[in-house]
Amino acid sequence: MKSFLKVGLPQIIRQIKSGGISIRRRFIAYIISAIALVLSLILLLLNLFGILNPTSAQIMDVLETQLLSYADNIERDYDKAAAHAISFSDQLESEIQTYLTETNLGFADLKNDAEALSALQRELYDIIYLNLQLAPASGAFYILDTTVNSRSDVPLYNGIYLKYINLYSESTVNNELALYRGSFSTAKEGNVTFHSGWSNEMRTDFFDSLAPSFADGKHYVLSPTVEIPDTWERARYVYVPIRNQMDDIIGVCGFEINDMYFQLSKKTNDDKLGQLIGALVDEKQGEFTCQFNSGRYNAVDSEHVSITEKNGNAVFDFGTEACIGRSQRVILGEDTFTVALMLTEAQFHALVQSGQMKTVGIILAVVLIMFAYCLFLSRKYVAPILKKIEQIKDSENGSEQLNIREFDDLFDFIEKKSSVLEEQLQSLKEAKQTAEEEAARAREAYDRALEEYELAKSEILQLSDESKTEIVLEDYEYFLCNLKTLTPQERRIYELYVEGKTTAEIASVIGIKDNTMKYHNKNIYSKLGVSSRKQFLRFAALKQLQDKKGKLKP
């Protein structure tokens, strides 16, 4: 290919410039050039208006579109979970107040009263169970700022924490429940199995940051992704405060959204790109906590995830591999999170390569179609024209028509013109032959005249030599010396005499009368020292002969 460009292409260009390319090849080259130019302009316009993008840009455009829908779904689901959590809190507040009223107890009286707290859990169990079934979550809980053992070295808090075990779909119907935190009697009365990491009460530092968490009118808080104690799971929590009649916060309730539930409920797929990887990211002081809709990445320690931005794209680097996509900021519970949608780097490069191959295939198909079209035009139009030209060159009868009006008229004109030219050529040949014959005859006449001239010249010279003896040398020298005394008019008359003109002819040429002519003759004879016209003509002829010879012979 390189050798063709270095040798073949310049040679072809030189041949085109010098007219060395046949009409058929020139026609095909011009048609292909015109089509290529039109296609280039179309592609340029499509690219300028954003209709045609490189494969990588197309991928990112698809991701951008999918990301808008994905982010909307996440916002909607978490807002829905928050709404359920607020309703959940209202139900718990009402039921707790009813229980305290019926038992004639204050909230402070519940501390270290295991029996009262167990009874309260049994009263609240149905509310937790019902809200867990309704909410888009993997678990539900409430935690009260009280305990059955205030003397514990580690602060403990009383409440119930129900969660699904072995989730297999985003629909929580028919998924089994387990008691993760709560009293033994609660699980037994509710006929619920105990979680492998079950404990009677909970440890949490949530109450240490209770006031700022719900300041400025926050309705709910969405936590970062954290590990669930005594399990292999990670989860985010939707927190809503539980208040007493004095509007003091006495506890929190909410829902767990673990990695498995996020993975099952946030799946996304695209017909063009295949399986996409979605993520909800929270950043605190340069550290990232992420939930992915892929168990493959949820198993990765978030501390080892590097998230950067390159060319407007989000790049998740997991060390062994990377993902490329787009990200968007969302507000959840008045805190800012990042939603990302991406695909693996290997998947991205495979799609780009596939797109490039499709583009190359389309270009090749267009080139083949153009080439086939040019061959069709060549056979349809150029070949008949070339055939017609060959017929004309070979002087064949070109009666066959091309069915192209302009070309048919042209070839008819050429044929007629050719006939006229042939007739003119024949006439010119005949005229040439006649002219050659006339030239031959003229040559013969010229040769004869030349011979006669030479003979006459010889005779004149002989005559002049003979006449010298009759001429008086002193009179002739006087004649020569006084020629310069003639006036211009007299000199003109002298030259006409030398040319052989008669007196009457000279008078007519000069335009003078006879008397004037006689007057001039008299003056000329007098100045030149001649007494007669005969002597005058003899001296003039002798001078003319001497001028031709270039010297005077005595």
C-alpha distance (Angstrom), angle and dihedral (degrees) to the residues before:
residue distance angle dihedral
M1 . . .
K2 3.83 . .
S3 3.80 92.0 .
F4 3.81 89.1 51.4
L5 3.78 90.7 53.0
K6 3.82 92.6 46.2
V7 3.82 98.0 43.8
G8 3.78 111.1 12.3
L9 3.80 101.5 43.7
P10 3.85 97.8 51.5
Q11 3.79 89.5 45.1
I12 3.80 91.6 51.7
I13 3.81 90.9 48.6
R14 3.82 91.0 50.9
Q15 3.80 90.5 49.2
I16 3.79 91.3 50.7
K17 3.82 91.4 49.9
S18 3.80 92.3 47.6
G19 3.81 92.9 46.4
G20 3.81 92.6 -114.2
I21 3.81 95.1 131.3
S22 3.78 120.3 92.5
I23 3.79 119.5 -113.6
R24 3.80 91.1 -111.8
R25 3.81 94.5 54.8
R26 3.78 91.5 40.8
F27 3.82 89.8 51.3
I28 3.80 92.3 49.9
A29 3.82 91.7 46.6
Y30 3.81 92.2 50.3
I31 3.81 93.4 46.6
I32 3.81 92.2 48.9
S33 3.81 90.6 47.0
A34 3.81 91.3 50.1
I35 3.81 92.9 48.5
A36 3.81 91.6 45.4
L37 3.80 90.3 50.5
V38 3.81 92.3 49.7
L39 3.81 91.6 47.3
S40 3.80 90.8 48.5
L41 3.80 91.3 52.2
I42 3.81 91.2 47.8
L43 3.82 91.8 49.4
L44 3.80 90.4 47.2
L45 3.80 92.5 51.3
L46 3.81 91.8 45.7
N47 3.80 89.7 50.9
L48 3.82 93.0 46.9
F49 3.80 91.3 52.2
G50 3.82 92.0 46.0
I51 3.79 95.0 -114.2
L52 3.75 93.7 116.4
N53 3.81 116.6 47.3
P54 3.77 133.4 166.7
T55 3.78 115.3 -94.6
S56 3.81 93.0 -103.2
A57 3.82 90.7 52.5
Q58 3.80 90.4 49.0
I59 3.81 90.1 52.7
M60 3.79 91.1 50.5
D61 3.80 91.2 47.1
V62 3.81 89.9 54.3
L63 3.81 90.6 47.0
E64 3.81 90.2 48.5
T65 3.80 91.0 53.4
Q66 3.79 93.1 45.2
L67 3.81 90.7 46.0
L68 3.81 92.6 58.9
S69 3.80 90.4 55.7
Y70 3.80 92.7 41.4
A71 3.81 93.3 51.1
D72 3.81 90.7 47.2
N73 3.81 90.1 52.4
I74 3.80 92.1 50.6
E75 3.80 92.5 48.4
R76 3.79 90.9 47.3
D77 3.82 93.8 47.8
Y78 3.80 94.6 48.1
D79 3.79 91.9 44.2
K80 3.80 87.1 50.9
A81 3.82 90.8 49.3
A82 3.82 89.1 48.5
A83 3.81 91.2 50.5
H84 3.80 90.1 51.4
A85 3.81 89.1 47.1
I86 3.82 92.2 53.0
S87 3.81 90.6 48.9
F88 3.77 88.2 45.3
S89 3.81 89.6 53.7
D90 3.82 92.6 49.5
Q91 3.80 91.1 52.1
L92 3.79 92.3 48.5
E93 3.82 92.6 47.5
S94 3.79 91.2 51.8
E95 3.80 94.3 46.0
I96 3.83 93.8 45.6
Q97 3.80 91.0 50.5
T98 3.81 90.6 48.4
Y99 3.79 91.4 50.5
L100 3.80 93.2 48.3
T101 3.80 90.8 48.2
E102 3.79 94.0 48.5
T103 3.81 92.5 47.3
N104 3.80 92.4 41.9
L105 3.81 90.0 -127.1
G106 3.77 133.8 135.7
F107 3.79 122.3 -136.3
A108 3.80 90.9 -108.5
D109 3.83 89.0 56.2
L110 3.82 90.2 66.6
K111 3.81 94.0 69.4
N112 3.82 111.7 108.6
D113 3.85 90.3 -0.8
A114 3.82 100.8 120.3
E115 3.78 93.7 176.4
A116 3.82 94.8 52.2
L117 3.81 92.4 45.6
S118 3.82 91.8 49.2
A119 3.81 89.8 49.3
L120 3.81 89.8 49.6
Q121 3.84 90.2 50.9
R122 3.78 90.7 53.4
E123 3.82 89.7 51.4
L124 3.82 91.7 50.2
Y125 3.81 98.3 41.0
D126 3.80 96.5 89.1
I127 3.82 91.1 51.3
I128 3.81 91.2 53.2
Y129 3.79 92.9 45.1
L130 3.81 93.4 49.0
N131 3.83 94.6 47.4
L132 3.79 91.6 47.0
Q133 3.81 88.6 56.0
L134 3.81 92.0 49.6
A135 3.79 103.2 40.4
P136 3.84 125.5 79.0
A137 3.79 93.4 -115.4
S138 3.79 144.0 106.0
G139 3.79 95.2 -131.4
A140 3.82 144.6 10.2
F141 3.79 130.9 -150.5
Y142 3.77 147.3 164.4
I143 3.80 124.8 -156.2
L144 3.81 122.6 -166.1
D145 3.78 124.7 -157.8
T146 3.80 91.7 -116.1
T147 3.81 138.2 79.7
V148 3.78 144.1 -164.0
N149 3.80 90.4 -129.0
S150 3.78 114.6 42.3
R151 3.81 90.5 166.0
S152 3.83 93.0 66.8
D153 3.84 115.7 123.6
V154 3.81 88.7 -131.2
P155 3.82 116.4 51.3
L156 3.83 109.7 -109.1
Y157 3.79 129.7 -165.6
N158 3.78 129.6 -156.8
G159 3.80 125.3 -127.8
I160 3.79 146.4 96.3
Y161 3.82 127.0 -81.0
L162 3.81 115.8 -173.0
K163 3.80 120.8 -178.8
Y164 3.78 139.3 171.5
I165 3.76 119.2 -108.7
N166 3.80 124.8 -149.5
L167 3.78 97.5 8.4
Y168 3.79 111.1 -160.3
S169 3.81 102.0 171.5
E170 3.77 139.8 20.2
S171 3.80 88.5 -110.0
T172 3.80 106.6 85.5
V173 3.78 94.4 -159.4
N174 3.80 111.6 120.3
N175 3.81 92.5 9.4
E176 3.79 113.1 133.0
L177 3.83 121.4 -111.1
A178 3.77 130.0 -141.1
L179 3.79 133.2 -171.0
Y180 3.79 107.7 -119.0
R181 3.84 96.4 172.5
G182 3.82 129.1 10.7
S183 3.77 143.9 80.6
F184 3.78 122.9 -53.2
S185 3.81 92.3 -120.1
T186 3.84 90.4 54.9
A187 3.79 92.3 57.8
K188 3.78 93.5 43.3
E189 3.79 94.8 49.1
G190 3.82 92.1 44.7
N191 3.82 91.3 46.6
V192 3.81 89.9 -126.4
T193 3.79 124.8 150.0
F194 3.75 120.2 -122.8
H195 3.77 120.5 -109.4
S196 3.81 115.8 -119.5
G197 3.81 88.6 -115.7
W198 3.85 94.2 44.8
S199 3.79 120.3 153.7
N200 3.80 132.2 173.1
E201 3.80 96.0 -124.6
M202 3.80 137.8 15.8
R203 3.78 136.4 -112.2
T204 3.79 116.7 -144.6
D205 3.77 140.1 149.0
F206 3.77 92.1 -152.3
F207 3.80 94.4 107.2
D208 3.83 90.5 57.4
S209 3.82 89.8 66.9
L210 3.79 96.8 31.1
A211 3.82 99.4 119.3
P212 3.85 99.5 51.4
S213 3.81 92.1 40.3
F214 3.81 92.5 66.1
A215 3.79 98.7 29.2
D216 3.79 123.6 123.2
G217 3.78 93.3 34.3
K218 3.81 97.7 -62.2
H219 3.79 110.5 171.2
Y220 3.79 96.8 -165.4
V221 3.80 141.8 -0.1
L222 3.79 126.4 -138.0
S223 3.77 110.9 -152.7
P224 3.82 128.0 -144.7
T225 3.80 117.1 -100.9
V226 3.81 108.1 -78.6
E227 3.77 136.2 173.7
I228 3.80 115.0 -100.0
P229 3.82 106.6 -125.1
D230 3.80 117.1 -108.3
T231 3.86 91.9 11.7
W232 3.80 140.0 84.7
E233 3.79 90.1 -124.1
R234 3.78 134.3 104.1
A235 3.79 125.3 -155.7
R236 3.77 148.0 168.1
Y237 3.81 120.0 -129.2
V238 3.77 131.1 -143.8
Y239 3.84 106.0 -148.1
V240 3.85 126.7 -162.6
P241 3.83 122.5 173.9
I242 3.81 124.1 -115.1
R243 3.82 111.7 -142.0
N244 3.79 135.4 -168.3
Q245 3.78 126.8 -137.2
M246 3.81 90.2 -82.0
D247 3.83 88.9 57.4
D248 3.80 90.1 -113.1
I249 3.81 116.1 144.0
I250 3.80 109.1 -113.4
G251 3.80 97.8 167.3
V252 3.78 148.2 -24.6
C253 3.75 134.8 -111.1
G254 3.77 134.8 -175.8
F255 3.75 147.1 117.1
E256 3.76 138.6 -66.6
I257 3.81 119.4 -131.7
N258 3.77 105.6 -171.4
D259 3.82 127.9 -169.4
M260 3.80 92.9 -98.7
Y261 3.80 93.7 53.2
F262 3.82 91.4 45.3
Q263 3.79 89.2 49.5
L264 3.81 93.3 50.3
S265 3.81 97.2 42.2
K266 3.80 99.6 41.0
K267 3.78 101.2 49.8
T268 3.79 115.0 142.7
N269 3.75 132.8 -175.1
D270 3.80 136.5 177.5
D271 3.78 127.5 -154.3
K272 3.81 91.8 -137.1
L273 3.80 102.4 36.0
G274 3.79 101.6 31.2
Q275 3.81 123.1 -144.9
L276 3.81 112.5 9.7
I277 3.80 128.1 -157.4
G278 3.79 116.0 -130.1
A279 3.78 126.1 -168.1
L280 3.81 140.1 -176.1
V281 3.80 108.6 -151.0
D282 3.78 131.8 -167.1
E283 3.79 122.2 -172.4
K284 3.79 123.3 -158.7
Q285 3.81 119.3 175.3
G286 3.82 93.5 -24.9
E287 3.82 94.5 -47.1
F288 3.78 120.7 113.9
T289 3.79 128.9 -146.0
C290 3.77 113.3 -169.6
Q291 3.76 140.6 -177.5
F292 3.79 117.7 -160.8
N293 3.76 131.7 -166.3
S294 3.80 86.8 -130.3
G295 3.78 123.0 77.2
R296 3.79 87.8 -150.4
Y297 3.81 91.1 69.9
N298 3.79 98.4 31.0
A299 3.81 85.9 66.4
V300 3.82 90.2 59.2
D301 3.78 118.3 98.4
S302 3.80 105.1 -111.1
E303 3.78 90.9 -143.0
H304 3.80 88.4 69.8
V305 3.82 95.0 51.3
S306 3.80 116.0 104.7
I307 3.81 115.2 -160.5
T308 3.80 118.2 -166.9
E309 3.78 137.9 156.3
K310 3.80 122.7 -122.1
N311 3.81 124.9 177.0
G312 3.78 89.8 -16.3
N313 3.83 92.1 -52.4
A314 3.78 128.4 115.7
V315 3.81 112.9 -121.8
F316 3.81 118.9 -161.9
D317 3.80 109.6 -165.0
F318 3.81 113.5 -165.0
G319 3.79 94.7 176.6
T320 3.79 97.3 -112.9
E321 3.78 94.6 48.0
A322 3.79 141.4 -0.7
C323 3.80 138.1 -137.1
I324 3.81 126.6 -145.4
G325 3.79 125.4 -155.7
R326 3.78 149.2 107.1
S327 3.79 131.0 -68.1
Q328 3.80 136.3 -158.1
R329 3.80 133.5 -168.5
V330 3.82 118.1 -120.6
I331 3.80 132.5 -177.5
L332 3.81 114.6 -130.5
G333 3.79 116.9 174.7
E334 3.81 88.9 -12.7
D335 3.82 89.9 -60.8
T336 3.79 122.4 111.7
F337 3.78 119.8 -117.4
T338 3.79 132.8 170.8
V339 3.78 123.8 -123.9
A340 3.80 115.0 -159.9
L341 3.78 132.6 -173.4
M342 3.78 118.7 -169.7
L343 3.77 149.4 139.3
T344 3.77 132.6 -132.5
E345 3.77 119.2 -80.7
A346 3.80 90.4 -119.2
Q347 3.82 90.5 50.7
F348 3.81 90.5 47.8
H349 3.82 93.6 51.4
A350 3.82 91.1 45.2
L351 3.81 90.3 53.8
V352 3.81 91.7 46.6
Q353 3.80 90.8 50.6
S354 3.79 90.9 47.2
G355 3.81 90.5 50.3
Q356 3.79 91.4 48.9
M357 3.80 90.7 50.8
K358 3.80 89.8 51.0
T359 3.80 90.3 50.0
V360 3.81 91.2 49.6
G361 3.80 89.5 47.5
I362 3.80 91.7 51.5
I363 3.81 91.4 48.3
L364 3.81 91.4 49.2
A365 3.80 90.5 47.9
V366 3.80 90.7 50.9
V367 3.82 90.8 48.1
L368 3.81 91.4 50.1
I369 3.80 91.3 48.0
M370 3.81 90.1 49.1
F371 3.80 91.0 49.0
A372 3.81 92.3 48.4
Y373 3.79 90.4 47.2
C374 3.81 91.1 50.9
L375 3.81 90.9 50.3
F376 3.80 89.2 50.2
L377 3.80 91.5 51.1
S378 3.80 89.7 45.6
R379 3.81 92.6 54.2
K380 3.78 93.5 39.7
Y381 3.79 99.0 48.6
V382 3.81 114.8 2.8
A383 3.82 99.1 47.2
P384 3.85 94.6 55.2
I385 3.80 90.0 47.6
L386 3.80 91.6 51.8
K387 3.79 90.4 47.4
K388 3.80 90.3 51.6
I389 3.80 90.8 49.9
E390 3.82 90.9 51.6
Q391 3.80 89.4 51.1
I392 3.79 90.3 52.9
K393 3.82 91.6 46.3
D394 3.80 90.8 50.7
S395 3.82 90.5 45.1
E396 3.77 90.7 -121.1
N397 3.75 123.9 155.3
G398 3.81 103.8 -87.6
S399 3.77 97.2 -164.9
E400 3.80 92.8 133.2
Q401 3.81 110.6 102.3
L402 3.84 125.7 -139.1
N403 3.81 93.2 -149.0
I404 3.81 87.5 -128.6
R405 3.78 105.2 115.8
E406 3.80 97.8 -151.8
F407 3.80 94.2 47.5
D408 3.81 93.4 43.0
D409 3.81 89.9 52.2
L410 3.80 90.2 46.3
F411 3.81 94.5 51.3
D412 3.82 91.7 44.8
F413 3.79 88.5 52.5
I414 3.82 90.6 47.6
E415 3.81 91.5 50.3
K416 3.81 92.0 48.9
K417 3.79 91.2 44.8
S418 3.79 89.5 48.3
S419 3.83 90.8 54.5
V420 3.81 91.4 49.3
L421 3.79 90.9 47.5
E422 3.79 91.4 49.9
E423 3.80 90.0 52.8
Q424 3.79 90.8 47.4
L425 3.80 89.9 47.8
Q426 3.81 90.6 52.4
S427 3.81 90.3 48.8
L428 3.80 89.9 49.5
K429 3.80 90.9 50.2
E430 3.79 90.5 52.3
A431 3.84 91.6 45.7
K432 3.79 89.1 49.1
Q433 3.78 91.6 52.4
T434 3.82 91.1 48.1
A435 3.82 91.0 47.5
E436 3.79 91.1 49.3
E437 3.81 90.2 51.9
E438 3.80 91.5 48.0
A439 3.80 90.1 47.1
A440 3.79 89.7 52.5
R441 3.80 91.2 50.9
A442 3.81 90.8 46.2
R443 3.78 89.6 50.1
E444 3.75 90.7 53.5
A445 3.83 91.1 48.0
Y446 3.82 89.4 48.0
D447 3.78 91.9 51.1
R448 3.79 90.5 49.9
A449 3.82 91.6 47.6
L450 3.79 89.8 48.0
E451 3.76 90.9 53.0
E452 3.79 90.5 48.5
Y453 3.81 89.8 47.6
E454 3.77 92.9 51.3
L455 3.78 89.8 47.6
A456 3.81 91.7 48.6
K457 3.79 90.5 46.0
S458 3.75 90.8 52.3
E459 3.75 90.2 49.7
I460 3.80 91.9 47.8
L461 3.77 91.7 50.2
Q462 3.73 90.1 48.3
L463 3.78 88.9 47.7
S464 3.80 91.9 48.4
D465 3.78 91.5 50.1
E466 3.74 89.6 50.3
S467 3.82 91.3 46.3
K468 3.78 93.7 54.5
T469 3.73 90.7 73.8
E470 3.83 89.0 56.6
I471 3.82 94.5 49.6
V472 3.80 120.0 87.8
L473 3.81 103.7 -127.0
E474 3.81 94.5 -148.4
D475 3.83 91.9 53.5
Y476 3.84 90.9 48.2
E477 3.80 92.5 49.5
Y478 3.83 89.1 49.0
F479 3.83 87.2 51.2
L480 3.80 92.0 52.4
C481 3.78 95.3 45.5
N482 3.80 94.1 51.1
L483 3.80 97.1 48.5
K484 3.77 88.0 92.0
T485 3.81 90.5 58.6
L486 3.79 91.2 67.3
T487 3.78 117.6 108.2
P488 3.84 118.0 -121.6
Q489 3.81 89.6 -100.8
E490 3.80 91.6 48.9
R491 3.81 90.3 45.5
R492 3.81 89.8 53.1
I493 3.85 90.4 50.7
Y494 3.83 89.3 48.5
E495 3.86 91.7 53.1
L496 3.80 91.7 48.5
Y497 3.83 89.4 52.6
V498 3.81 88.5 51.1
E499 3.82 89.7 52.0
G500 3.80 88.0 57.1
K501 3.81 100.2 -104.5
T502 3.80 120.3 152.7
T503 3.79 124.1 -124.7
A504 3.78 91.9 -103.6
E505 3.82 92.2 48.0
I506 3.80 91.5 49.8
A507 3.83 91.6 50.3
S508 3.81 89.3 50.6
V509 3.84 93.7 47.6
I510 3.79 93.6 48.3
G511 3.80 93.0 38.0
I512 3.85 99.9 -125.6
K513 3.74 134.0 132.0
D514 3.79 125.3 -103.0
N515 3.81 93.4 -108.3
T516 3.79 90.0 51.7
M517 3.80 88.6 48.6
K518 3.80 90.6 52.3
Y519 3.80 88.8 49.4
H520 3.81 91.6 53.8
N521 3.82 92.2 45.6
K522 3.79 90.5 52.9
N523 3.83 91.8 50.7
I524 3.82 91.9 46.6
Y525 3.83 92.8 49.9
S526 3.78 90.8 46.8
K527 3.84 94.8 49.2
L528 3.81 93.7 45.0
G529 3.76 95.8 43.9
V530 3.79 97.5 -121.6
S531 3.76 124.5 137.8
S532 3.77 101.3 -161.2
R533 3.72 143.2 26.8
K534 3.80 90.2 -114.8
Q535 3.83 91.2 57.0
F536 3.80 90.0 44.9
L537 3.84 93.2 52.9
R538 3.81 92.0 44.1
F539 3.84 92.0 53.3
A540 3.82 90.8 45.2
A541 3.83 93.2 49.8
L542 3.79 90.8 48.0
K543 3.79 91.8 51.5
Q544 3.78 90.9 48.7
L545 3.79 91.3 52.8
Q546 3.80 91.2 47.7
D547 3.78 91.0 49.5
K548 3.80 88.9 54.6
K549 3.77 93.3 48.8
G550 3.79 91.6 43.4
K551 3.79 95.9 -132.1
L552 3.80 141.9 62.9
K553 3.82 118.2 -113.1
P554 3.82 115.1 -157.6
